[in-house]
Amino acid sequence: MDKLYIIIPAINEAENIESVVRDWHYVLERLNLSDSRLVVLESGSKDNTLEILERLTSELPYLVVLTEPLNSHGAKVNFGYRYAIEQKADFIFQTDSDGQTLPEEFDAFWNARSVHTAIIGHRIHRKDGLNRVFVARVLKFLIYLIYGINVPDANTPFRLMSIKKVEQYLRIMPKNYNLTNVMLTIMFIFYKDNIAFLPITFRPRQGGVNNTNFKKITKTGFNAIREFYEIKRKMLESVQNV
């Protein structure tokens, strides 16, 4: 039986976390994936997110809560992926804790796991605000400029990936890299893996406050350009050494 680890980063999500965890825990129950786990990465919430998660662990057998003081979404999922690798998972699925994605759309991804190395959601009609759409378009432009790759949606928090490929590609990028999902998407395409983009629903945040910090995003963007070039060099070297 395939072993699936669902990775969900969470910080200050008290309004959403219980419903999100219950919904995704039910996915594992419904598919009867007894060796699989729902891993929530809590990182220093100032509300009672952690208390809610700790209460739920006594009720939900597949739930694992890890606390790590990581300061970016990318670093959190990077940590979660490495944890799944250590636990010898077969597949990783990543989504977020704000309730914007729909668990009922997971089955199409799971059913395609034997065909594709990675199945990534494509947010055709995003409903999380024009600012985030703008950031996504700038990111898409930078990826095309630096890598010559046209990516439909590089950073989607709704992705099912083969653990073997994730483990291989994490070795190329820095540990706790800020743009882990973005770089994994680039690598899947660059190395010509059998990757699929499937359309998904992406709702407005279901509760709480969007903590988007555009000053921080701008700084991350400038750093990303330099890091993109550095990782591209390593990727080209890996191809030449094959």
ROVEXTI-564477 format. One line per field, with one value per residue: residue in one letter; y, z, x of N, C-alpha, C in turn. Coordinates in nm, 2 decimals, decimal comma. Layout:
rest [A / ...] $
nv [Y / ...] $
nw [Z / ...] $
nu [X / ...] $
cav [Y / ...] $
caw [Z / ...] $
cau [X / ...] $
cv [Y / ...] $
cw [Z / ...] $
cu [X / ...] $
//
This chain:
rest [M / D / K / L / Y / I / I / I / P / A / I / N / E / A / E / N / I / E / S / V / V / R / D / W / H / Y / V / L / E / R / L / N / L / S / D / S / R / L / V / V / L / E / S / G / S / K / D / N / T / L / E / I / L / E / R / L / T / S / E / L / P / Y / L / V / V / L / T / E / P / L / N / S / H / G / A / K / V / N / F / G / Y / R / Y / A / I / E / Q / K / A / D / F / I / F / Q / T / D / S / D / G / Q / T / L / P / E / E / F / D / A / F / W / N / A / R / S / V / H / T / A / I / I / G / H / R / I / H / R / K / D / G / L / N / R / V / F / V / A / R / V / L / K / F / L / I / Y / L / I / Y / G / I / N / V / P / D / A / N / T / P / F / R / L / M / S / I / K / K / V / E / Q / Y / L / R / I / M / P / K / N / Y / N / L / T / N / V / M / L / T / I / M / F / I / F / Y / K / D / N / I / A / F / L / P / I / T / F / R / P / R / Q / G / G / V / N / N / T / N / F / K / K / I / T / K / T / G / F / N / A / I / R / E / F / Y / E / I / K / R / K / M / L / E / S / V / Q / N / V] $
nv [-0,12 / 0,22 / 0,48 / 0,78 / 1,11 / 1,40 / 1,73 / 2,02 / 2,35 / 2,58 / 2,88 / 3,10 / 3,03 / 2,98 / 3,02 / 2,86 / 2,61 / 2,38 / 2,28 / 2,25 / 2,05 / 1,84 / 1,79 / 1,71 / 1,49 / 1,32 / 1,25 / 1,07 / 0,87 / 0,79 / 0,68 / 0,47 / 0,47 / 0,35 / 0,36 / 0,61 / 0,97 / 1,28 / 1,57 / 1,84 / 2,15 / 2,35 / 2,68 / 2,87 / 3,02 / 3,30 / 3,30 / 3,06 / 2,83 / 2,61 / 2,49 / 2,40 / 2,21 / 2,03 / 1,93 / 1,80 / 1,59 / 1,38 / 1,27 / 1,23 / 0,98 / 0,98 / 1,22 / 1,42 / 1,65 / 1,89 / 2,11 / 2,39 / 2,66 / 2,81 / 3,06 / 3,11 / 3,02 / 2,85 / 2,73 / 2,59 / 2,40 / 2,27 / 2,15 / 1,98 / 1,81 / 1,68 / 1,55 / 1,37 / 1,21 / 1,10 / 0,93 / 0,75 / 0,77 / 0,72 / 0,90 / 1,26 / 1,50 / 1,84 / 2,10 / 2,41 / 2,58 / 2,75 / 2,70 / 2,74 / 2,56 / 2,26 / 1,95 / 1,75 / 1,76 / 1,62 / 1,34 / 1,31 / 1,37 / 1,18 / 0,95 / 0,96 / 0,91 / 0,70 / 0,75 / 1,00 / 1,19 / 1,42 / 1,59 / 1,89 / 2,16 / 2,39 / 2,71 / 2,85 / 3,04 / 3,24 / 3,35 / 3,50 / 3,77 / 4,06 / 4,15 / 3,92 / 3,77 / 3,94 / 3,91 / 3,64 / 3,65 / 3,81 / 3,63 / 3,42 / 3,54 / 3,59 / 3,32 / 3,24 / 3,41 / 3,35 / 3,07 / 2,99 / 2,86 / 2,80 / 2,82 / 2,71 / 2,74 / 2,80 / 2,79 / 2,66 / 2,56 / 2,29 / 2,00 / 1,68 / 1,46 / 1,25 / 1,08 / 1,00 / 1,17 / 1,42 / 1,39 / 1,37 / 1,62 / 1,80 / 1,79 / 1,95 / 2,21 / 2,48 / 2,40 / 2,44 / 2,63 / 2,92 / 2,92 / 2,67 / 2,50 / 2,64 / 2,60 / 2,32 / 2,27 / 2,40 / 2,23 / 1,98 / 2,03 / 2,11 / 1,89 / 1,73 / 1,56 / 1,35 / 1,54 / 1,68 / 1,94 / 2,02 / 2,17 / 2,35 / 2,45 / 2,76 / 2,91 / 3,22 / 3,31 / 3,13 / 3,22 / 3,43 / 3,64 / 3,76 / 3,74 / 3,87 / 4,02 / 4,27 / 4,41 / 4,22 / 4,03 / 4,16 / 4,18 / 3,90 / 3,84 / 3,98 / 3,84 / 3,59 / 3,60 / 3,60 / 3,35 / 3,18 / 3,18 / 3,07 / 2,81 / 2,73 / 2,70 / 2,48 / 2,29 / 2,27 / 2,17 / 1,92 / 1,79 / 1,79 / 1,61 / 1,37] $
nw [0,00 / -0,09 / 0,08 / 0,21 / 0,28 / 0,40 / 0,39 / 0,58 / 0,64 / 0,92 / 1,07 / 1,31 / 1,25 / 1,38 / 1,33 / 1,11 / 1,13 / 1,26 / 1,10 / 0,85 / 0,92 / 1,00 / 0,76 / 0,58 / 0,72 / 0,70 / 0,43 / 0,43 / 0,60 / 0,45 / 0,22 / 0,33 / 0,41 / 0,60 / 0,70 / 0,64 / 0,70 / 0,83 / 0,84 / 1,03 / 1,04 / 1,28 / 1,36 / 1,58 / 1,65 / 1,74 / 1,83 / 1,93 / 1,78 / 1,81 / 2,05 / 1,97 / 1,77 / 1,93 / 2,09 / 1,90 / 1,82 / 2,00 / 1,92 / 1,64 / 1,46 / 1,25 / 1,26 / 1,29 / 1,47 / 1,43 / 1,57 / 1,47 / 1,47 / 1,21 / 0,96 / 0,71 / 0,45 / 0,25 / 0,38 / 0,58 / 0,44 / 0,32 / 0,54 / 0,62 / 0,40 / 0,42 / 0,65 / 0,58 / 0,40 / 0,58 / 0,71 / 0,53 / 0,33 / 0,04 / -0,13 / -0,13 / -0,04 / -0,06 / 0,10 / 0,21 / 0,52 / 0,52 / 0,42 / 0,15 / -0,05 / -0,19 / -0,04 / -0,17 / -0,43 / -0,44 / -0,52 / -0,80 / -0,84 / -0,68 / -0,81 / -1,04 / -0,97 / -1,05 / -1,30 / -1,33 / -1,23 / -1,08 / -0,98 / -1,01 / -0,89 / -1,08 / -1,05 / -1,19 / -1,17 / -0,95 / -0,62 / -0,43 / -0,42 / -0,59 / -0,55 / -0,48 / -0,71 / -0,89 / -0,78 / -0,84 / -1,12 / -1,17 / -1,07 / -1,25 / -1,48 / -1,41 / -1,39 / -1,65 / -1,77 / -1,66 / -1,67 / -1,90 / -1,90 / -1,93 / -1,69 / -1,58 / -1,31 / -1,06 / -0,78 / -0,65 / -0,37 / -0,37 / -0,44 / -0,55 / -0,51 / -0,62 / -0,38 / -0,42 / -0,63 / -0,51 / -0,29 / -0,44 / -0,57 / -0,36 / -0,27 / -0,43 / -0,38 / -0,13 / 0,22 / 0,39 / 0,21 / 0,08 / -0,14 / -0,19 / -0,31 / -0,56 / -0,68 / -0,69 / -0,88 / -1,10 / -1,14 / -1,19 / -1,45 / -1,59 / -1,58 / -1,73 / -1,63 / -1,60 / -1,57 / -1,46 / -1,48 / -1,32 / -1,32 / -1,04 / -0,78 / -0,61 / -0,34 / -0,17 / 0,13 / 0,42 / 0,67 / 0,94 / 0,89 / 0,61 / 0,60 / 0,43 / 0,36 / 0,19 / 0,18 / 0,27 / 0,08 / -0,15 / -0,08 / -0,06 / -0,33 / -0,47 / -0,36 / -0,46 / -0,73 / -0,75 / -0,62 / -0,79 / -1,02 / -0,91 / -0,84 / -1,09 / -1,21 / -1,07 / -1,15 / -1,42 / -1,41 / -1,30 / -1,51 / -1,70 / -1,59 / -1,60] $
nu [0,08 / 0,05 / 0,23 / 0,14 / 0,22 / 0,08 / 0,15 / 0,12 / 0,18 / 0,14 / 0,05 / -0,08 / -0,35 / -0,60 / -0,87 / -0,92 / -0,79 / -0,89 / -1,11 / -0,98 / -0,78 / -0,95 / -1,09 / -0,88 / -0,78 / -0,99 / -0,97 / -0,75 / -0,86 / -1,08 / -0,96 / -0,84 / -0,57 / -0,36 / -0,10 / -0,02 / 0,02 / -0,10 / 0,07 / 0,12 / 0,28 / 0,36 / 0,45 / 0,52 / 0,28 / 0,08 / -0,17 / -0,42 / -0,36 / -0,18 / -0,27 / -0,52 / -0,44 / -0,30 / -0,51 / -0,66 / -0,49 / -0,53 / -0,76 / -0,75 / -0,61 / -0,42 / -0,29 / -0,01 / 0,18 / 0,42 / 0,65 / 0,82 / 1,04 / 1,03 / 1,08 / 0,96 / 0,73 / 0,84 / 1,06 / 0,93 / 0,78 / 0,99 / 1,12 / 0,91 / 0,90 / 1,15 / 1,11 / 0,91 / 1,06 / 1,24 / 1,07 / 1,01 / 0,81 / 0,61 / 0,48 / 0,44 / 0,20 / 0,12 / -0,05 / -0,21 / -0,31 / -0,52 / -0,77 / -0,82 / -0,81 / -0,96 / -1,04 / -1,19 / -1,10 / -0,88 / -0,87 / -0,85 / -0,58 / -0,45 / -0,53 / -0,38 / -0,12 / 0,05 / 0,12 / 0,23 / 0,52 / 0,49 / 0,20 / 0,05 / -0,14 / -0,33 / -0,41 / -0,66 / -0,86 / -0,80 / -0,89 / -0,77 / -0,70 / -0,58 / -0,32 / -0,17 / -0,20 / -0,06 / 0,21 / 0,25 / 0,25 / 0,48 / 0,67 / 0,64 / 0,73 / 1,00 / 1,10 / 1,07 / 1,25 / 1,50 / 1,52 / 1,41 / 1,17 / 0,82 / 0,60 / 0,29 / 0,18 / 0,37 / 0,40 / 0,19 / 0,00 / -0,10 / -0,02 / 0,09 / 0,36 / 0,62 / 0,82 / 1,08 / 1,18 / 1,15 / 1,33 / 1,57 / 1,59 / 1,59 / 1,84 / 1,99 / 1,91 / 1,94 / 1,93 / 1,62 / 1,53 / 1,38 / 1,20 / 1,09 / 0,88 / 0,85 / 1,10 / 1,11 / 0,91 / 1,02 / 1,24 / 1,12 / 1,02 / 1,25 / 1,42 / 1,27 / 1,07 / 0,77 / 0,53 / 0,22 / -0,02 / -0,31 / -0,63 / -0,75 / -0,98 / -0,95 / -1,02 / -1,13 / -0,95 / -1,06 / -1,09 / -0,96 / -0,66 / -0,49 / -0,15 / 0,03 / 0,33 / 0,45 / 0,69 / 0,87 / 0,83 / 0,93 / 1,20 / 1,26 / 1,22 / 1,43 / 1,65 / 1,58 / 1,63 / 1,91 / 1,96 / 1,82 / 1,99 / 2,22 / 2,13 / 2,06 / 2,30 / 2,41 / 2,22 / 2,27 / 2,53 / 2,48 / 2,35 / 2,55 / 2,72 / 2,61] $
cav [0,00 / 0,35 / 0,56 / 0,92 / 1,21 / 1,53 / 1,83 / 2,14 / 2,45 / 2,65 / 2,98 / 3,19 / 2,98 / 2,93 / 3,02 / 2,76 / 2,49 / 2,25 / 2,23 / 2,20 / 1,93 / 1,73 / 1,76 / 1,63 / 1,37 / 1,23 / 1,19 / 0,95 / 0,77 / 0,74 / 0,60 / 0,36 / 0,47 / 0,34 / 0,39 / 0,75 / 1,07 / 1,42 / 1,63 / 1,99 / 2,21 / 2,47 / 2,75 / 2,99 / 3,10 / 3,39 / 3,26 / 2,92 / 2,73 / 2,50 / 2,43 / 2,33 / 2,10 / 1,93 / 1,87 / 1,71 / 1,47 / 1,28 / 1,23 / 1,19 / 0,89 / 1,00 / 1,35 / 1,44 / 1,79 / 1,92 / 2,26 / 2,43 / 2,81 / 2,85 / 3,20 / 3,12 / 2,90 / 2,75 / 2,66 / 2,50 / 2,28 / 2,20 / 2,07 / 1,88 / 1,71 / 1,60 / 1,46 / 1,26 / 1,13 / 1,02 / 0,84 / 0,65 / 0,79 / 0,70 / 1,02 / 1,38 / 1,60 / 1,96 / 2,21 / 2,51 / 2,57 / 2,86 / 2,66 / 2,79 / 2,44 / 2,17 / 1,81 / 1,67 / 1,76 / 1,54 / 1,21 / 1,31 / 1,37 / 1,05 / 0,84 / 0,98 / 0,90 / 0,60 / 0,80 / 1,13 / 1,22 / 1,52 / 1,65 / 2,02 / 2,23 / 2,51 / 2,80 / 2,92 / 3,15 / 3,27 / 3,44 / 3,55 / 3,91 / 4,10 / 4,16 / 3,79 / 3,74 / 4,01 / 3,85 / 3,52 / 3,68 / 3,85 / 3,51 / 3,34 / 3,61 / 3,56 / 3,19 / 3,23 / 3,49 / 3,28 / 2,93 / 2,96 / 2,77 / 2,86 / 2,74 / 2,76 / 2,79 / 2,74 / 2,78 / 2,61 / 2,47 / 2,17 / 1,92 / 1,55 / 1,44 / 1,12 / 1,11 / 0,98 / 1,29 / 1,53 / 1,37 / 1,40 / 1,76 / 1,88 / 1,79 / 2,06 / 2,35 / 2,50 / 2,35 / 2,55 / 2,72 / 3,00 / 2,90 / 2,52 / 2,45 / 2,70 / 2,53 / 2,18 / 2,28 / 2,42 / 2,11 / 1,88 / 2,06 / 2,12 / 1,75 / 1,65 / 1,46 / 1,34 / 1,63 / 1,73 / 2,05 / 2,00 / 2,28 / 2,34 / 2,56 / 2,83 / 3,00 / 3,32 / 3,26 / 3,10 / 3,29 / 3,49 / 3,75 / 3,74 / 3,81 / 3,90 / 4,13 / 4,30 / 4,45 / 4,09 / 3,96 / 4,23 / 4,14 / 3,77 / 3,84 / 4,01 / 3,72 / 3,48 / 3,61 / 3,55 / 3,21 / 3,11 / 3,17 / 2,98 / 2,68 / 2,69 / 2,65 / 2,34 / 2,20 / 2,25 / 2,08 / 1,79 / 1,74 / 1,76 / 1,50 / 1,24] $
caw [0,00 / -0,09 / 0,20 / 0,17 / 0,39 / 0,37 / 0,47 / 0,59 / 0,73 / 0,98 / 1,17 / 1,34 / 1,18 / 1,48 / 1,27 / 1,00 / 1,14 / 1,29 / 0,98 / 0,75 / 0,96 / 0,99 / 0,62 / 0,52 / 0,79 / 0,65 / 0,31 / 0,46 / 0,65 / 0,34 / 0,13 / 0,41 / 0,40 / 0,75 / 0,73 / 0,60 / 0,81 / 0,81 / 0,92 / 1,04 / 1,09 / 1,35 / 1,38 / 1,67 / 1,64 / 1,86 / 1,87 / 2,00 / 1,68 / 1,86 / 2,14 / 1,89 / 1,71 / 2,04 / 2,13 / 1,79 / 1,81 / 2,08 / 1,85 / 1,50 / 1,47 / 1,14 / 1,27 / 1,36 / 1,48 / 1,45 / 1,60 / 1,43 / 1,45 / 1,08 / 0,93 / 0,57 / 0,40 / 0,18 / 0,48 / 0,65 / 0,36 / 0,30 / 0,66 / 0,62 / 0,30 / 0,47 / 0,76 / 0,51 / 0,35 / 0,69 / 0,75 / 0,42 / 0,26 / -0,10 / -0,19 / -0,05 / -0,09 / 0,02 / 0,08 / 0,31 / 0,63 / 0,52 / 0,37 / 0,01 / -0,15 / -0,16 / -0,03 / -0,26 / -0,56 / -0,43 / -0,58 / -0,94 / -0,82 / -0,63 / -0,91 / -1,15 / -0,92 / -1,11 / -1,43 / -1,33 / -1,12 / -0,99 / -1,03 / -0,95 / -0,92 / -1,16 / -1,00 / -1,31 / -1,13 / -0,81 / -0,55 / -0,31 / -0,42 / -0,71 / -0,51 / -0,49 / -0,85 / -0,94 / -0,74 / -0,92 / -1,26 / -1,17 / -1,05 / -1,37 / -1,57 / -1,37 / -1,42 / -1,79 / -1,81 / -1,61 / -1,70 / -2,03 / -1,88 / -1,91 / -1,58 / -1,56 / -1,17 / -1,00 / -0,63 / -0,60 / -0,25 / -0,39 / -0,52 / -0,52 / -0,57 / -0,58 / -0,28 / -0,48 / -0,70 / -0,41 / -0,22 / -0,53 / -0,60 / -0,24 / -0,25 / -0,51 / -0,33 / 0,01 / 0,32 / 0,44 / 0,10 / 0,09 / -0,25 / -0,22 / -0,41 / -0,69 / -0,73 / -0,73 / -1,00 / -1,21 / -1,16 / -1,26 / -1,59 / -1,64 / -1,59 / -1,82 / -1,56 / -1,65 / -1,48 / -1,50 / -1,41 / -1,32 / -1,27 / -0,91 / -0,72 / -0,51 / -0,28 / -0,08 / 0,27 / 0,48 / 0,80 / 0,97 / 0,82 / 0,52 / 0,66 / 0,32 / 0,39 / 0,06 / 0,19 / 0,28 / -0,05 / -0,24 / -0,04 / -0,11 / -0,48 / -0,51 / -0,32 / -0,54 / -0,86 / -0,73 / -0,59 / -0,91 / -1,10 / -0,84 / -0,85 / -1,23 / -1,24 / -1,02 / -1,23 / -1,55 / -1,38 / -1,28 / -1,64 / -1,77 / -1,52 / -1,62] $
cau [0,00 / 0,13 / 0,24 / 0,12 / 0,24 / 0,02 / 0,22 / 0,05 / 0,23 / 0,04 / 0,09 / -0,19 / -0,47 / -0,69 / -1,00 / -0,93 / -0,71 / -0,96 / -1,18 / -0,88 / -0,73 / -1,05 / -1,12 / -0,77 / -0,77 / -1,09 / -0,92 / -0,67 / -0,95 / -1,16 / -0,88 / -0,79 / -0,42 / -0,33 / 0,04 / 0,00 / 0,01 / -0,12 / 0,17 / 0,10 / 0,40 / 0,32 / 0,57 / 0,52 / 0,16 / 0,05 / -0,31 / -0,42 / -0,35 / -0,11 / -0,36 / -0,62 / -0,38 / -0,27 / -0,63 / -0,70 / -0,40 / -0,58 / -0,88 / -0,73 / -0,49 / -0,32 / -0,24 / 0,12 / 0,20 / 0,56 / 0,67 / 0,95 / 1,03 / 1,08 / 1,02 / 0,90 / 0,65 / 0,92 / 1,14 / 0,84 / 0,75 / 1,12 / 1,14 / 0,81 / 0,94 / 1,26 / 1,06 / 0,84 / 1,16 / 1,29 / 0,96 / 1,00 / 0,69 / 0,61 / 0,43 / 0,41 / 0,11 / 0,13 / -0,15 / -0,20 / -0,40 / -0,61 / -0,89 / -0,85 / -0,82 / -1,07 / -1,00 / -1,26 / -1,03 / -0,75 / -0,88 / -0,79 / -0,44 / -0,41 / -0,55 / -0,28 / 0,01 / 0,13 / 0,15 / 0,31 / 0,62 / 0,43 / 0,08 / 0,05 / -0,26 / -0,32 / -0,52 / -0,70 / -0,94 / -0,76 / -0,97 / -0,70 / -0,66 / -0,50 / -0,18 / -0,10 / -0,19 / 0,05 / 0,33 / 0,26 / 0,29 / 0,62 / 0,75 / 0,64 / 0,82 / 1,14 / 1,13 / 1,09 / 1,37 / 1,62 / 1,53 / 1,35 / 1,06 / 0,69 / 0,53 / 0,15 / 0,16 / 0,49 / 0,40 / 0,06 / 0,00 / -0,18 / 0,07 / 0,13 / 0,49 / 0,70 / 0,92 / 1,22 / 1,22 / 1,17 / 1,46 / 1,68 / 1,60 / 1,62 / 1,99 / 2,04 / 1,88 / 1,98 / 1,83 / 1,53 / 1,52 / 1,25 / 1,10 / 1,11 / 0,78 / 0,88 / 1,22 / 1,07 / 0,83 / 1,12 / 1,32 / 1,04 / 1,01 / 1,39 / 1,47 / 1,18 / 0,99 / 0,64 / 0,46 / 0,09 / -0,09 / -0,45 / -0,70 / -0,81 / -1,05 / -0,87 / -1,12 / -1,07 / -0,92 / -1,18 / -1,10 / -0,83 / -0,61 / -0,38 / -0,04 / 0,12 / 0,42 / 0,51 / 0,83 / 0,94 / 0,82 / 1,02 / 1,34 / 1,27 / 1,23 / 1,57 / 1,73 / 1,54 / 1,70 / 2,05 / 1,95 / 1,78 / 2,11 / 2,31 / 2,08 / 2,06 / 2,44 / 2,42 / 2,14 / 2,34 / 2,64 / 2,43 / 2,32 / 2,67 / 2,79 / 2,54] $
cv [0,12 / 0,43 / 0,71 / 1,01 / 1,35 / 1,63 / 1,96 / 2,24 / 2,53 / 2,75 / 3,07 / 3,15 / 2,92 / 2,92 / 2,91 / 2,62 / 2,37 / 2,20 / 2,18 / 2,07 / 1,81 / 1,69 / 1,67 / 1,50 / 1,27 / 1,17 / 1,07 / 0,84 / 0,70 / 0,65 / 0,48 / 0,35 / 0,47 / 0,37 / 0,54 / 0,84 / 1,21 / 1,50 / 1,79 / 2,05 / 2,35 / 2,55 / 2,89 / 3,08 / 3,18 / 3,37 / 3,12 / 2,81 / 2,60 / 2,42 / 2,35 / 2,20 / 1,99 / 1,86 / 1,76 / 1,59 / 1,35 / 1,21 / 1,17 / 1,11 / 0,92 / 1,14 / 1,35 / 1,59 / 1,81 / 2,07 / 2,29 / 2,58 / 2,86 / 2,98 / 3,21 / 3,00 / 2,80 / 2,67 / 2,56 / 2,37 / 2,20 / 2,10 / 1,95 / 1,77 / 1,62 / 1,51 / 1,34 / 1,16 / 1,04 / 0,91 / 0,74 / 0,65 / 0,76 / 0,83 / 1,13 / 1,46 / 1,72 / 2,05 / 2,30 / 2,50 / 2,68 / 2,83 / 2,70 / 2,68 / 2,35 / 2,02 / 1,72 / 1,67 / 1,68 / 1,41 / 1,21 / 1,31 / 1,23 / 0,94 / 0,85 / 0,96 / 0,80 / 0,64 / 0,92 / 1,13 / 1,32 / 1,57 / 1,78 / 2,09 / 2,36 / 2,60 / 2,89 / 3,05 / 3,17 / 3,37 / 3,49 / 3,69 / 3,94 / 4,11 / 4,03 / 3,74 / 3,81 / 3,95 / 3,72 / 3,54 / 3,73 / 3,72 / 3,43 / 3,41 / 3,58 / 3,42 / 3,17 / 3,30 / 3,41 / 3,14 / 2,89 / 2,87 / 2,84 / 2,77 / 2,79 / 2,81 / 2,72 / 2,71 / 2,73 / 2,52 / 2,36 / 2,08 / 1,78 / 1,51 / 1,31 / 1,16 / 1,10 / 1,10 / 1,41 / 1,51 / 1,41 / 1,55 / 1,85 / 1,89 / 1,90 / 2,20 / 2,36 / 2,45 / 2,47 / 2,66 / 2,79 / 2,97 / 2,75 / 2,47 / 2,51 / 2,62 / 2,39 / 2,18 / 2,31 / 2,30 / 2,00 / 1,90 / 2,06 / 1,98 / 1,66 / 1,54 / 1,46 / 1,41 / 1,67 / 1,85 / 2,03 / 2,12 / 2,25 / 2,46 / 2,63 / 2,94 / 3,12 / 3,25 / 3,25 / 3,16 / 3,34 / 3,60 / 3,71 / 3,81 / 3,84 / 4,03 / 4,16 / 4,35 / 4,32 / 4,02 / 4,02 / 4,19 / 3,99 / 3,76 / 3,88 / 3,90 / 3,61 / 3,48 / 3,56 / 3,40 / 3,13 / 3,08 / 3,07 / 2,83 / 2,63 / 2,64 / 2,51 / 2,24 / 2,17 / 2,15 / 1,94 / 1,72 / 1,70 / 1,64 / 1,37 / 1,16] $
cw [0,00 / 0,04 / 0,17 / 0,30 / 0,33 / 0,46 / 0,46 / 0,69 / 0,79 / 1,08 / 1,18 / 1,25 / 1,27 / 1,42 / 1,17 / 1,04 / 1,17 / 1,17 / 0,88 / 0,79 / 0,95 / 0,85 / 0,56 / 0,59 / 0,74 / 0,51 / 0,33 / 0,51 / 0,53 / 0,24 / 0,20 / 0,40 / 0,54 / 0,79 / 0,69 / 0,72 / 0,75 / 0,90 / 0,92 / 1,11 / 1,15 / 1,39 / 1,46 / 1,66 / 1,76 / 1,90 / 1,93 / 1,89 / 1,74 / 1,96 / 2,07 / 1,83 / 1,82 / 2,08 / 2,02 / 1,78 / 1,90 / 2,02 / 1,71 / 1,49 / 1,36 / 1,16 / 1,35 / 1,36 / 1,52 / 1,47 / 1,56 / 1,40 / 1,32 / 1,03 / 0,79 / 0,54 / 0,33 / 0,28 / 0,55 / 0,57 / 0,33 / 0,42 / 0,66 / 0,52 / 0,35 / 0,58 / 0,69 / 0,45 / 0,46 / 0,73 / 0,64 / 0,35 / 0,11 / -0,18 / -0,09 / -0,12 / 0,00 / -0,01 / 0,20 / 0,41 / 0,63 / 0,46 / 0,22 / -0,09 / -0,10 / -0,16 / -0,13 / -0,40 / -0,56 / -0,51 / -0,72 / -0,93 / -0,78 / -0,73 / -1,03 / -1,10 / -0,98 / -1,25 / -1,43 / -1,21 / -1,02 / -1,06 / -0,94 / -0,99 / -1,00 / -1,12 / -1,12 / -1,27 / -0,98 / -0,75 / -0,42 / -0,32 / -0,54 / -0,67 / -0,52 / -0,64 / -0,92 / -0,91 / -0,82 / -1,06 / -1,27 / -1,16 / -1,18 / -1,47 / -1,54 / -1,41 / -1,57 / -1,83 / -1,77 / -1,66 / -1,84 / -2,02 / -1,86 / -1,81 / -1,56 / -1,42 / -1,09 / -0,85 / -0,57 / -0,47 / -0,26 / -0,49 / -0,46 / -0,59 / -0,53 / -0,49 / -0,33 / -0,55 / -0,61 / -0,34 / -0,31 / -0,55 / -0,48 / -0,22 / -0,33 / -0,46 / -0,18 / 0,10 / 0,37 / 0,33 / 0,10 / -0,02 / -0,29 / -0,32 / -0,55 / -0,75 / -0,77 / -0,86 / -1,12 / -1,24 / -1,23 / -1,41 / -1,65 / -1,67 / -1,67 / -1,75 / -1,62 / -1,55 / -1,54 / -1,42 / -1,43 / -1,26 / -1,13 / -0,87 / -0,62 / -0,46 / -0,21 / 0,06 / 0,34 / 0,62 / 0,84 / 0,88 / 0,73 / 0,57 / 0,55 / 0,36 / 0,26 / 0,07 / 0,20 / 0,15 / -0,15 / -0,21 / -0,09 / -0,26 / -0,53 / -0,48 / -0,42 / -0,67 / -0,85 / -0,70 / -0,71 / -1,00 / -1,04 / -0,86 / -0,99 / -1,26 / -1,19 / -1,10 / -1,36 / -1,53 / -1,37 / -1,41 / -1,72 / -1,71 / -1,54 / -1,73] $
cu [0,09 / 0,12 / 0,24 / 0,14 / 0,18 / 0,09 / 0,15 / 0,12 / 0,12 / 0,10 / -0,03 / -0,31 / -0,58 / -0,84 / -1,03 / -0,88 / -0,79 / -1,04 / -1,09 / -0,83 / -0,83 / -1,08 / -1,01 / -0,75 / -0,87 / -1,05 / -0,84 / -0,76 / -1,03 / -1,09 / -0,81 / -0,63 / -0,36 / -0,19 / 0,08 / -0,02 / -0,03 / -0,03 / 0,15 / 0,22 / 0,36 / 0,45 / 0,55 / 0,40 / 0,14 / -0,09 / -0,31 / -0,42 / -0,29 / -0,20 / -0,47 / -0,56 / -0,35 / -0,39 / -0,67 / -0,61 / -0,46 / -0,71 / -0,85 / -0,60 / -0,39 / -0,25 / -0,11 / 0,14 / 0,35 / 0,57 / 0,81 / 0,94 / 1,09 / 1,01 / 0,97 / 0,83 / 0,74 / 1,01 / 1,06 / 0,82 / 0,88 / 1,14 / 1,04 / 0,85 / 1,05 / 1,21 / 0,99 / 0,94 / 1,22 / 1,20 / 0,93 / 0,86 / 0,71 / 0,58 / 0,42 / 0,30 / 0,12 / 0,01 / -0,13 / -0,32 / -0,50 / -0,75 / -0,93 / -0,86 / -0,92 / -1,02 / -1,06 / -1,20 / -0,91 / -0,76 / -0,82 / -0,64 / -0,39 / -0,42 / -0,45 / -0,14 / 0,11 / 0,18 / 0,25 / 0,41 / 0,56 / 0,31 / 0,06 / -0,08 / -0,24 / -0,44 / -0,56 / -0,77 / -0,91 / -0,85 / -0,91 / -0,64 / -0,57 / -0,35 / -0,10 / -0,09 / -0,08 / 0,19 / 0,35 / 0,30 / 0,43 / 0,71 / 0,75 / 0,73 / 0,97 / 1,19 / 1,16 / 1,22 / 1,50 / 1,63 / 1,48 / 1,23 / 0,93 / 0,61 / 0,39 / 0,13 / 0,27 / 0,48 / 0,27 / 0,07 / -0,11 / -0,11 / 0,10 / 0,26 / 0,55 / 0,81 / 1,06 / 1,27 / 1,24 / 1,30 / 1,58 / 1,70 / 1,62 / 1,77 / 2,05 / 2,02 / 1,92 / 1,88 / 1,75 / 1,51 / 1,38 / 1,15 / 1,11 / 1,01 / 0,81 / 0,99 / 1,19 / 1,00 / 0,93 / 1,20 / 1,25 / 1,03 / 1,15 / 1,44 / 1,38 / 1,11 / 0,85 / 0,55 / 0,32 / 0,04 / -0,24 / -0,52 / -0,76 / -0,89 / -0,95 / -0,96 / -1,05 / -1,04 / -1,05 / -1,20 / -0,96 / -0,79 / -0,49 / -0,26 / 0,07 / 0,20 / 0,50 / 0,65 / 0,92 / 0,94 / 0,92 / 1,17 / 1,36 / 1,29 / 1,37 / 1,66 / 1,71 / 1,62 / 1,84 / 2,05 / 1,91 / 1,91 / 2,21 / 2,26 / 2,08 / 2,20 / 2,46 / 2,34 / 2,21 / 2,46 / 2,59 / 2,40 / 2,45 / 2,75 / 2,73 / 2,60] $
//
